[in-house]
Amino acid sequence: MLKQAEGIVIRTLDYGEGHAIVTLFTREQGKMAVVARGVKKTRSRLASLCQPFTHGQFLFFQTSGLPSLSQGEVIQAFQGIGRDLLSTAYAGYITELVDRLTGEREPHPGLFAQYLLSLQAIENGADCQIIARIMEMKLLMAAGYTPQLTHCSKCRAGEHQHFYFDVGAGGITCSDCARRTEQLIPLSSATLRLLRLFQQINLGKLGQVNLKKETRQQLEEVMFRFLDTYAGVVPRSRALIKQLEEMI
């Protein structure tokens, strides 16, 4: 049976002589793998469709095994991302998180839309760090790990002068409760406001963002430690980003 899906290429793996298994994150079916036969051969009509980050319409034959990719149409190739190492690294990081935090054939149309918007934002020169922090939050929420950011995770206080982030408690902790807790991350009011915004914002409405270095560092520490603790994810691409940013 011939089926169609709108998707983005998130991973390819060589398979046999001239073939590849292409993993797509699709709007309709979530993450799925298809076999692209002959894609590694010269002049393959599928070659351009199976490049990393490619957004397209994919036609495939559904069989008892892996679906076989028949043809498709490239909607957006994101060639601009590939011209910059740091942009490529961030796009790869977000894509690795999409791959590792979503299950097979679990549709997430809202997450698909945000992932596509994140690639478009990187392509258009947006702040890659902020895009990554927002997508980390969106992916954690989609996977069922939503940080508690509206009130203290211990005493439930909603209004307080100072909050900390308590990874073990799964969210923010007020300064009164923080006296009895170790390994907390101090949060400025700006950082907490941004974390709350990240849970709600549509990436298509993201404007220009100018943040202090300290705020960026707090956001990164919160999201990295939360991801590592609850999702069990330490993406390989994270080290590459650090190396590239140290060179700039």
C-alpha positions in Angstrom: 0.0 0.0 0.0 1.4 3.4 -1.0 1.3 6.0 1.8 2.5 9.6 2.2 3.9 11.5 5.1 5.4 15.0 5.6 8.7 14.6 7.4 12.2 15.7 8.3 15.2 13.4 7.9 16.8 13.0 11.3 19.2 10.0 10.7 20.5 7.8 7.9 22.3 4.5 8.2 24.0 2.6 5.3 22.3 -0.6 4.5 23.7 -3.2 2.2 25.2 -2.1 -1.1 24.0 1.3 -2.1 21.0 1.4 0.2 20.2 3.3 3.4 17.8 3.2 6.3 16.4 6.7 6.7 14.8 7.7 9.9 12.1 10.4 9.5 10.3 12.5 12.1 6.9 12.9 10.5 3.9 15.1 11.2 1.4 12.2 10.8 3.2 9.2 12.3 6.0 10.5 14.5 9.4 8.9 14.1 9.6 6.1 11.5 12.3 4.4 9.5 12.1 3.6 5.8 14.4 1.8 3.4 15.8 4.0 0.6 17.0 1.5 -2.0 19.8 2.6 -4.3 20.1 6.0 -2.6 23.9 5.7 -2.4 24.3 5.1 -6.1 25.3 7.7 -8.6 22.3 9.8 -9.9 19.8 8.3 -7.4 16.6 10.3 -7.6 16.2 9.8 -3.8 19.6 11.2 -2.9 18.5 14.9 -2.4 15.5 13.7 -0.4 17.5 11.8 2.1 20.0 14.4 3.3 20.1 15.4 7.0 17.5 18.0 8.0 15.7 17.8 4.7 12.0 18.6 5.0 9.9 16.9 2.4 6.8 14.9 1.3 7.7 11.2 1.3 5.9 8.4 -0.5 6.6 4.9 0.6 5.2 1.4 0.2 4.0 -0.1 3.5 5.1 -3.7 3.7 5.3 -6.3 6.4 8.9 -5.1 7.2 10.3 -1.6 6.9 8.5 0.6 4.5 10.3 1.2 1.2 10.7 4.8 0.1 9.4 5.2 -3.4 9.7 8.9 -4.2 9.1 12.3 -2.7 9.4 16.0 -3.0 11.9 18.3 -1.1 10.0 21.2 0.5 13.1 22.8 2.2 16.7 21.6 2.2 18.1 24.0 4.8 21.3 24.4 2.8 22.2 27.5 4.8 22.5 25.5 8.0 25.2 23.4 6.4 27.3 26.4 5.5 28.1 27.2 9.1 29.7 24.8 11.5 28.0 26.1 14.7 24.6 26.2 13.0 25.1 22.6 11.8 26.1 21.5 15.3 23.1 23.1 17.0 20.7 21.7 14.3 22.4 18.3 14.9 22.0 18.6 18.6 18.3 19.4 18.4 17.8 16.6 15.9 19.6 14.1 18.2 17.3 15.0 21.0 14.3 14.5 18.7 15.6 11.1 17.8 16.3 10.0 21.4 13.3 11.5 23.2 10.5 10.3 20.8 9.2 6.8 20.4 8.5 4.9 17.2 5.2 5.7 15.5 4.1 8.1 18.2 2.6 11.2 16.5 3.5 14.6 17.9 2.2 17.0 15.4 2.8 20.0 17.7 6.3 19.0 18.4 6.9 18.4 14.7 5.8 21.9 14.0 8.2 23.3 16.6 11.1 21.2 15.4 10.5 22.5 11.8 10.3 26.1 13.1 13.6 25.6 15.0 15.4 24.5 11.8 13.9 27.5 10.0 15.0 29.8 12.7 18.6 28.5 12.7 18.6 28.8 8.9 17.6 32.4 9.2 20.3 33.3 11.6 18.4 33.2 15.0 20.2 32.8 18.3 21.1 29.0 18.2 21.5 28.8 22.0 18.0 30.1 22.7 16.5 27.9 20.0 18.2 24.9 21.6 17.0 25.8 25.1 13.4 26.2 23.9 13.5 22.9 22.0 15.0 21.1 25.1 11.9 22.3 27.0 9.5 21.3 24.3 11.0 17.8 24.0 11.1 17.3 27.8 7.4 18.2 28.0 6.5 15.9 25.0 8.3 13.0 26.8 6.4 13.6 30.0 9.1 15.5 32.0 7.7 18.9 32.5 9.6 21.0 35.1 7.4 22.6 37.9 7.9 26.3 37.4 4.7 27.9 38.7 5.2 27.3 42.5 7.6 25.8 45.0 7.8 22.0 44.4 8.0 21.4 48.2 5.7 23.9 50.0 3.7 25.0 47.0 4.3 28.7 47.6 3.6 30.6 44.4 4.9 34.0 45.3 8.3 34.3 46.7 11.2 36.8 46.5 13.8 34.2 45.4 13.6 30.8 43.8 16.1 28.1 43.1 16.0 25.2 40.7 16.0 21.8 42.5 16.7 19.1 39.9 15.8 16.3 42.4 12.4 17.8 43.2 11.7 18.4 39.5 11.3 22.1 39.6 11.7 25.4 41.5 12.2 25.6 45.2 11.6 28.8 47.3 14.5 30.2 49.5 12.8 29.0 52.7 12.8 25.3 51.5 16.2 25.8 49.9 17.8 26.0 53.3 17.2 22.3 53.8 18.3 21.2 50.3 21.7 20.8 48.7 22.9 21.2 45.0 20.5 23.9 44.0 20.8 26.2 41.0 20.3 29.8 41.8 17.7 31.5 39.5 17.5 35.1 38.6 14.1 36.5 38.0 15.0 36.8 34.3 16.0 33.1 34.1 12.8 32.0 35.8 10.7 34.2 33.5 12.4 32.7 30.4 12.0 29.1 31.6 8.3 29.8 32.0 8.1 31.4 28.6 9.9 28.5 27.0 7.0 26.2 28.1 4.4 28.4 26.4 6.1 30.1 23.4 5.5 29.1 19.8 8.9 29.3 18.0 7.2 31.0 15.1 6.6 34.0 17.3 10.1 34.3 18.8 11.6 37.7 18.3 15.1 39.1 18.9 16.5 38.0 22.2 19.4 39.7 24.0 20.5 38.0 27.2 23.2 38.5 29.8 26.0 35.9 29.9 24.9 34.9 33.4 21.3 34.3 32.3 22.5 32.1 29.4 24.7 30.1 31.8 21.8 29.5 34.2 19.4 28.4 31.5 22.0 26.0 30.1 22.8 24.5 33.5 19.1 24.0 34.4 18.2 22.4 31.1 21.3 20.2 30.9 21.0 18.9 34.4 17.3 18.3 34.0 17.8 16.5 30.7 20.6 14.3 32.1 18.6 13.4 35.2 15.1 12.7 34.0 15.5 11.9 30.3 18.8 10.1 30.7 20.1 11.9 27.7 23.6 13.2 27.2 23.8 14.0 23.5 27.1 13.3 21.8 26.7 16.6 19.9 26.8 18.7 23.1 30.6 18.3 23.3 31.1 19.5 19.7 29.0 22.6 20.4 31.2 23.4 23.4 34.4 23.0 21.4 33.1 25.2 18.6 31.9 28.0 21.0 35.3 28.0 22.8 36.9 28.7 19.4 34.7 31.7 18.7 
